[in-house]
Amino acid sequence: MTQAHAPATPRSTLVVTAHAGDFVWRAGGAIALAASRGEKVTIACLTFGERGESAKAWREGRKLEEIKAIRREEAEKAAATLGAEVRFFDAGDYPLVATAELTDRLVALYRATQPDVVLTHPTEDPYNGDHPAANRMALEARVLAQAIGYPGEGEIIGAPPVFYFEPHQPEMSGFRPEVLLDITEVWDTKRKAMECLGAQQHLWDYYTDLAVRRGVQLKRNAGPNLGLAHKTMAEAYMRPYPQIAKELA
């Protein structure tokens, strides 16, 4: 039987993160929400965070390759919990250094996933240079993936909107919570994903408390009579590019 209309292509979200845990702490709610709507979410994990974000494993006497394997397994479990696919680039952290090969791989991923939305780190983080480095790579690859003359496979992309997720030290990183995303309905999923990251267990409570605080701010900015849950959980984002709209909302 011939269908009158072909099924619509699911929306696509691309998340570019420096380390294995970043996408969970900072954007796990957005990822889980998108996945719950049947959207495709792909995570570009540039490093495992093996040198700079795995102190517990180093203190236990583990070796580099063993630590990378631990962080990979944790990230795979977290991504599966959120409903996303994770691609590992193994580019090495502390420091994360841009290379032509890494740029080509990111461009290829942009073209393969054709994202409708891109999530990545903000431009500033005085405590972790890998995060701004990932930001620069994500934005550069987004522009190059639009260039018809840039070599590589796949169709060029449009200009997907970019959202910066909240850094660990927002006040020191020039971060403003311009977008507050209600993640209440998927909070339990995000928390389960956080608990996959045993190497950074010390952050579980911090990011739970942050979601509560951002939820309070969301309620305050949404008005008093919108039927929001008594305990609203939220994530904060910034937008580096103008929002395109036909009406103000």
N, C-alpha and C positions, 0 to 999 in steps of 0.2 A: 504494500500500500504506500502510495506517495504522500508525503506530508506537505501541506501547503507552505509551511514555514520551517526552515531548518532550526534546530535548537540553538539558542543563543550561547555564545562562548562565555564561560564563567569569568567574572572579574578576576584580575590577577594583582596580587600584592607582592612586591619585592622588598625584602628587608636586608640591608647591608650592615653587618656588625663586625666590630674588630675582634671580639673574643667569644668563646663558646657560651658564656653566660649572659652576655649583654642583651640578646634578643628576648630573654625570659624576663629579666628584671624590668626592663624599660618598655617593652612593647608586647609582652605576653598577652595582655588583655585584647589589644587590637588584633593580634594574630588569631586568637581564639574566636573573637567575634566574626572575623572574616570567614574563617573556616566553618563556623556554625551556620553561615549563610550559603554554604556550598561554593565559596570562592577558593581559588587556588592561591596558596601562600608559599613562596619560596624564600628561604633564608640563605644568604651568602655569608658564610662564617669565615672571615679572612684568616683567623688564627685560632688555635685551641686555647690561647691564654696560658700556655704551658710554663712560661718563664715568670710572668708578672702577676698572674692571678690564680696561682695554685700553690700558695705558701704552705698549706696544710700537708699536701703531698710531698713537697720538698723536705719539710721537717720530719716526715716519716721515713726519710731516706730513700725515696723512690727516684728512679732515673728518668731522664728526659723522655725517652720513647714510651716508657710506661705511663708517665704523667699525661702525655698526649693521648694515649689510648683511653685513659680514664676520662679525660675531658671530652673526648669524642663520644664515648658511650653515654655520658651524662647528657650531652647536647642532643644526641639522637633520641634519647628517651623523652627529653623535654619537648622537642619539636613534635614527636609523635603524639604526645599528650595534648599539645595545642592544636594538632591537626594540620601541621605544616611539613614541608619537605626541606631538608637542610643540605646544602652543598658546602663541602669543606675545601678551602683553598690552601691551607697549610703554609701560609706565607711567612710565619715566624713572627713572634711578638717581642716587644721590649728590646729593640724598636720594631715597629711595623713600617716597612720601607716600600714605597711605590716602585714598581718596575714596569717595563714595557709589556712583559709577558702577563703580569697581573692585570694590567689595564685591558689587554686583549681578552683575557678570560672574563672579566667583568662585562665588557661590551657584549661579548657573545651571550652571556647570561641575560642581559637586558633584552637582547633581540630574541632570544629563545622564549623568554617568559612574557614579553610584551606587557609590562606592568601598567595597570591603571593608577596605582599608588606606589610611592617609594617611601620607606621609612629608614632613617639612618641617624647617626650621631650629629649633634650640633657642631658648630665650627670651633668652639672653645672648650678646653678642659686643661687647666694648668696642672692637674694632678696625674694626667695620663695622656701622653702624646699620641698613643695609638688611636685614640678616639677621634681627634681632629684629622689624623692621617686617613682614617677610614672614611670620614666625611668628604675629604678632598677627592679621594678615589671614586666614591659613589657619585659625586656630582660631575666629575670629569667624564666618567664612563657614560653617564646619562646623556651628556651633550654629544659625545663621540658616537653613541649608538644612534643618534638622530641624523648623523652626517652620511649621506648616500655614498660619498666617496671614500669613507673610512673602510679599510679592507676587513673582510671577515664574512662569515656565513650569516644567514638570517635576514629578515626584513628589517628595515629601519623602524624605529619607534617614533611615537609622537612626543609630547612633552608632559609626562605624567607629573601630577602634583607631588611635592616632596614635603614630608613632615619630619621634623627633628624630635626624637624622643628625649625624655628628661635625663640629664646626666646625674651622677651620684652626688655631686656638689653643685646644685643649680645656682646658688647665690654667687659662687665664685666663677661660674662659667657663662655669665651673660645670658642665662636662660630665663625667658618669660613664658608663663603658662597661657599661651594664646588660645589653645584649643584644649578643652577638657572633655575627655571621652568617657562615657558611662560604661564601665565594664562589670557592673554588678552581676548581670546574668551569667557571666563566665568567670567570675572571681574564683570559684572553687577549682575550676580547670587551671587557671593561672597559678594558684597556690600549689596544686599538685605538680605542675611543671617546675616551679621553684624548688620543690622538695626533691626533684631529680638531681639537683646540683649540690651533691654532698660536699664537694670540694670548697664550696662557698656558703656553708650553712650559716655562717655569721650574718649573712645578708637577708635571710628569710624574714625575720621580724622587721628589719628596717624597711623593706619594700612593702610589707603588709601595712605598716604604720603610714607610709607615704600614700598608699592607695586610699586609706581612710581620710587623710588630710585633703587630698585632691578631691575626694568625694564630697567633703564638707563644702569646699569651694564651688564645686559643680552645683550643688543644691542652692547655694547662696546666689549664684549667677543665673539660675534657671527660673527663679520665682517660687513662691510658696505653695502653689496649688496645682502642680503638675503631676501629682501622684507618684513621685519618686519614692523608692524604697527608703525605709527609715534609716538604714545604714547603706549609703551609696558608696561604691568603690569606683575610683576613676584613675585614669592616666592623663598626663599632661604632654602637650606637643607644641612646637613652634612651626611657623610656615615661613620659609625663606623667600618664596616667590608669591606674587599676587594671587589672590583667589579670583577665579573667573566665575562670574554670575550674571544672570539676567534680572535678578531682583535682590534686594538686600535682605539678608536673613541671618 
